[in-house]
Every structure is written in C-alpha cells, then in structure tokens.
C-alpha cells in the first residue's frame, strides 16, 4: 500500500505526543526527530525535509500550542497543514487554450506511464467534457509505443495520428496538428519518446516539438515508485522544457511518498494528476489535502 511505512512512522511519533498530557519543548524535539527520519526513509528530498521539520518545529513550540488543552492534536494539524503546503495547497486544473485545440504534450522517461496516461487523459476529457481529442504518436524509437497508442485509441474511439516510426517526430507532430485543425478536434495529446535516462538528443527533440506546437500543457509523467529519482528526473526535464505540471503514476503501488512530497517543492511545478492503476479510468486529480489525509492515515 502507498505510504505505508511513512504513515506508520508518523503515527508512532504522534502517539508519543498523545501519551503526554502536557507537551514540552523537548517532547516536540523528540517527535520532530522521528518525523525527520520518517520523511527521509520515505525518500523525501533532503532539503524539503529540513525546511519541513524546521517550519513544523517553530510552529509547534509556540506558547499557544504548548499551553493549549490539546497540544498533540494541534501539532498533528500543523504537520497536516505543512504536508498540504509542501504538495502545493490546492488542485491545479489543466490549462486550456483560448481557441481550440488545447495542446497537451506528454513527456517522461520510458516506462513511467506516458502512453497509458495519454490515453487516461483522453478518456477523462471525453467523460468530463464530451471532448473530441486527437492523439499523436510521436514516440518513434519504441515501435511498440505507436501500436500501444493506436490500441488505446481504438478502446476509447479516439483517433490517433501516426506515421509509423520512420519519420522525424517534429514532422509527425506538424502533420498531426494540421489534421486536428482540419477535424476541429478540441484537444490534441502528443505522446513523445522517452529514454531510460535523460539525454541531450531526447531533450533537443522535445524542445523542437515544444517550439513547433507551443503546447498549453507540458505534462511530465513520473513513476512515484522511484522516489528521489522521480524528483531528479523532474528537475532535469524542468531545466530544458517549460513544464506546466506533473503526473505521478503508480500510486496504487507501495510507493514510499518521496516523489509526492518532493516534486512540487523542488521544481515549483504542480502535480496535476495521479495514476492509480493500469486501467484507462484510473487517473485522478491530485488534491494535496486528500493526499495529506492519506499520508497521515
Ligand atoms: P511509457 O513508456 O512511459 O509510455 O509507459 P507505459 O504507458 O507503456 O507504461 C508502462 C507500464 O506502467 C505499463 O505496464 C502500464 O500499464 C503501467 N502503468 C502506467 N500507469 C500506471 C499506474 O498508475 N499504475 C500501475 N499500476 N501501472 C501503471
């Protein structure tokens, strides 16, 4: 289950506080030490942990908290509110274009769930807005990726523009956009190539697609299971592309929480969606407060 270890550790820290009727500064210090370790073990970015613990400690040792009738409850609330803050306060909706089509570009490393998420997003837009999306298969390095997107398109009755794997992805995107224009599609979702790691050629190609398409959204898809690595990947992509948001996939797995708690704070980019399964309807809006509730258990 996601966040299991983190939830357990945090609850342990809180139960230490709850046992005391009166909470002293040194009790808070002990609890903070445990919270710090819990976050580090959950693979949260070191600087994020440092700032988090410092903020919570400063607020928790305030006179109005320690002298109150319910200090432990108040400290739990402080932790909750800081978790929400570190994840971005509130849900951030998709950007839309003033004139159709809204162009959404999916980027990320191979295996993160980019192609699946492209389909999930199309499915969501159809359900929520009766949208008429077109998907463009611009991942030409993994032959199966084109077939995979075509199959997803068939399942959803969404047209997929593809030119196989022998063309320049930028040209594929150019022609795909022309087709969307002609067919008056309201959304275009571009599936781009991933690599096992960030490399210059991949980034150049993605930059060229960005320049051509001027997407309203450039969504980075990262695998939540990879913790700090997901955060580093997000930093890397964010340096080269005008990312507008992040999709965290595989939150149905036993992810520790590091990615969810670090990415916003490190990159400044909001997590917009979370993937919670392999099926095409398993994409949810990311609500920081609900995620904090889930983490606290
Ligand atoms: P891409 O290489 O980034 O395009 O990745 P794919 O879309 O091909 O996904 C890689 C694998 O991850 C596939 O087996 C997907 O079914 C799986 N996957 C994607 N998103 C999720 C998710 O939210 N939860 C789970 N459990 N699996 C996912």
Boltz pocket constraint, residues with backbone or C-beta under 6 A from the ligand:
constraints:
  - pocket:
      binder: B
      contacts: [[A, 108], [A, 109], [A, 110], [A, 111], [A, 112], [A, 113], [A, 114], [A, 115], [A, 116], [A, 117], [A, 194], [A, 221], [A, 248], [A, 249], [A, 250], [A, 251], [A, 252], [A, 253], [A, 274], [A, 275], [A, 276], [A, 277], [A, 278], [A, 282]]
      max_distance: 6.0
